[in-house]
């Protein structure tokens, strides 16, 4: 019985992923970010992949421009792994760690939106290749997008 439930879950997850990948392809968003694909707006995590790529290529400045929280969030992730592996560490500390990271991520996101959006450096730009705009264009009869 458990195997059948797991199979249904895997099948449903694969179907959702396939529909989402179709939406990404159809909109031409070029990203797997759900918020940007649907609305054209950057999410708080937008730019982390570019920041990691720039850092791995030795370009700290480009990494910080793409997302200034890559290194602090990496440290938070490492600490979270340490909390999960150590039975001595409290879950209260673990929860505080994630709350602090969420507050910091939200604060930096709001500052970046205020300073750079919509014409700032990527990822703080508006993407016209999004689902809402495509649907609106289709409904209004403008098929040139």
C-alpha positions in Angstrom: 0.0 0.0 0.0 2.8 2.4 0.9 4.5 1.8 -2.5 1.3 2.7 -4.3 1.1 6.0 -2.3 4.7 6.9 -3.1 4.1 6.1 -6.8 1.1 8.4 -6.9 3.1 11.1 -5.2 6.0 10.8 -7.7 3.6 10.7 -10.6 1.8 13.8 -9.4 5.1 15.6 -8.7 6.3 14.7 -12.2 3.1 16.0 -13.7 3.4 19.3 -11.8 7.0 19.7 -12.9 6.2 19.0 -16.5 3.4 21.6 -16.5 5.7 24.1 -14.9 8.5 23.4 -17.4 6.0 23.9 -20.2 5.0 27.3 -18.7 8.7 28.3 -18.4 9.2 27.3 -22.1 6.0 29.0 -23.3 6.6 32.3 -21.5 10.3 32.3 -22.5 11.2 33.5 -19.0 14.5 31.6 -19.1 14.5 31.0 -15.4 13.1 28.4 -13.0 12.2 31.1 -10.5 8.4 30.7 -9.9 7.7 34.3 -9.0 9.6 35.7 -12.0 8.0 33.2 -14.4 4.5 34.0 -13.2 4.7 37.7 -12.5 8.0 39.1 -14.0 9.1 40.2 -10.5 12.3 39.1 -8.9 12.0 37.0 -5.8 14.1 37.4 -2.6 16.4 34.6 -3.8 16.8 35.8 -7.4 20.4 36.1 -8.3 21.8 33.5 -5.9 22.7 31.2 -8.7 24.5 33.9 -10.6 26.2 35.0 -7.4 27.5 31.4 -6.8 28.6 31.1 -10.4 30.5 34.4 -10.2 32.1 33.5 -6.9 33.2 30.1 -8.3 34.9 32.0 -11.1 36.7 34.2 -8.6 34.7 37.3 -9.2 33.6 38.5 -5.8 32.3 41.9 -7.1 30.0 40.3 -9.6 28.9 37.8 -6.9 28.0 40.6 -4.5 26.1 42.6 -7.3 24.1 39.5 -8.2 23.1 38.8 -4.6 24.9 40.2 -1.6 23.7 37.5 0.8 25.3 34.5 -0.9 28.1 34.1 1.7 25.9 34.8 4.8 23.2 32.5 3.6 25.8 29.8 2.9 27.0 30.2 6.5 23.5 29.9 7.8 23.0 26.7 5.7 26.2 25.3 7.1 25.1 26.1 10.6 21.7 24.5 10.0 23.4 21.3 8.8 25.5 21.4 12.0 22.3 21.8 14.1 20.7 18.9 12.4 23.7 16.6 12.9 24.3 17.4 16.5 21.8 16.1 19.1 23.3 18.6 21.7 22.2 21.7 19.9 18.7 23.0 20.6 15.9 23.3 18.2 15.3 26.8 19.5 18.7 27.9 18.2 17.9 26.2 14.9 14.6 28.0 14.6 16.2 31.4 15.5 18.8 30.8 12.9 16.2 30.4 10.1 14.1 33.3 11.4 17.1 35.6 11.4 18.0 34.4 7.8 14.4 35.1 6.7 14.3 38.5 8.2 17.7 39.4 6.7 16.7 38.1 3.3 13.5 40.0 3.3 15.2 43.2 4.5 17.8 43.0 1.7 15.1 42.2 -0.9 13.1 45.3 0.1 16.2 47.5 0.0 17.2 46.1 -3.4 13.7 46.7 -4.8 13.6 50.2 -3.5 17.1 51.1 -4.9 17.2 49.1 -8.2 13.8 47.9 -9.4 12.7 47.9 -12.2 15.8 49.1 -14.2 18.6 48.0 -11.9 21.2 45.3 -12.6 20.0 41.8 -13.1 18.1 40.3 -11.3 16.4 43.4 -10.0 14.7 44.0 -13.4 11.2 43.4 -14.6 10.8 40.5 -17.0 8.1 41.0 -19.6 8.4 37.3 -20.4 5.9 36.2 -17.7 2.7 34.2 -17.5 0.4 37.0 -16.4 1.6 39.4 -19.2 1.3 36.6 -21.8 -2.3 35.8 -20.7 -3.2 39.5 -20.6 -1.8 40.0 -24.1 -3.8 37.0 -25.4 -7.0 38.2 -23.8 -6.6 41.7 -25.1 -5.9 40.5 -28.6 -2.3 41.6 -28.7 -0.4 38.6 -30.0 2.9 40.3 -30.7 3.8 40.3 -27.0 
